[in-house]
């Protein structure tokens, strides 16, 4: 892996929640490349161990750990495993998150005729599923809150420890159709600032990255038609992105490594860095 920054994380222990995901596994690989001992936390232990094995095959240190970011007892057991195999946590990347189709409307706008439409495939605001909304809020907000609560215990009073949360560009301006995800990521940004202040006297820095629209294997089917052309929503995204393109996962690494590097960002605390090609800065005119 080619890294954008030369960051020394030797003797650091990094825990990556959501580490079995497309971006989470990428971040774990980068942290290990910088010398960190990495714990890849995920509900699928076999997948976490496979990703860890791939990283270790390149001469780095990584382990897969089973853990559910919404289960305090599961997180406690995961923490015990990390302590036993790697040592106390220095860096926590709260990468677990996502949306739920049951928290998504079909259309961007509500029209009067939608309320009279008997099409069962049409999902309006009034049709949104309570459990679907709750699952999105829990996964993104509680899934950041609970791991922070568990692993930050190791960091108190130790130099160079930090937490990096994953927000989103829609925390700045909510996207249409996904009210739960937008609200949840806004909560993550707010919590990042709150926790940065709360931990400021015990030496733990807390910051966040707000990715813009990235094109990955995970979301390619949402952004492209079967023939490879862009969907109408993709075209709207690009028209609202001053740089006129989707981002690449590699383009998140500079911000991530900057935030976890004490030498580079020792006085950076409570910030949410957009990595979105200017999306959050553009008013449309």
Secondary structure, DSSP 8 states (H G I E B T S, - for coil): ---SS----TT-EEEEETTTSHHHHHHHHHHHHTT-EEEEEES-HHHHHHHHHHHHTTT--EEEEE--TT-HHHHHHHHHHHHHHT-S-SEEEE------GGG--SSSS--GGGGG---TT---GGG--HHHHHHHHIIIIIHHHHHHHHHGGGTTT-TTEEEEEEEEGGGTS--TT-HHHHHHHHHHHHHHHHHHHHTTTTTEEEEEEEE--B--TTTHHHHB-TTS-B-HHHHHHHHT-TT-S-B-GGGGHHHHHHHH-HHHHTT--S-EEEESTTGGG----
